[in-house]
């Protein structure tokens, strides 16, 4: 009889439903402000690595707002 392992993050990179719902609210907020939102926006760091933010808002090709979502699940 084998035991099933608990999957630490079954929804993967996109996050749980609460996380995704909050991202959609931010996308709507940025759109209403006239920004062009993008999800999982890549930020290149000076050391050559990259990080991703959940939502970024651009205006006239300028990066204006960055949003990182954290949802408490426990």
JOBEL-V248303 format. One record per backbone hydrogen bond with DSSP energy under -0.5 kcal/mol. NH is the residue of the N-H (numbers start at 1). CO is the residue of the C=O. If there is no record, write none. Layout:
# JOBEL-V248303
nh = [NH/NH]
co = [CO/CO]
This chain:
# JOBEL-V248303
nh = [8/10/12/14/15/20/21/22/23/24/25/26/27/28/29/30/31/32/33/34/35/36/37/38/40/41/43/44/45/48/51/53/55/56/57/58/59/62/64/64/65/67/69/72]
co = [6/7/9/11/12/16/17/18/19/20/21/22/23/24/25/26/27/28/29/31/30/58/35/56/54/53/51/42/49/45/43/41/67/38/65/36/62/59/57/62/57/55/67/70]
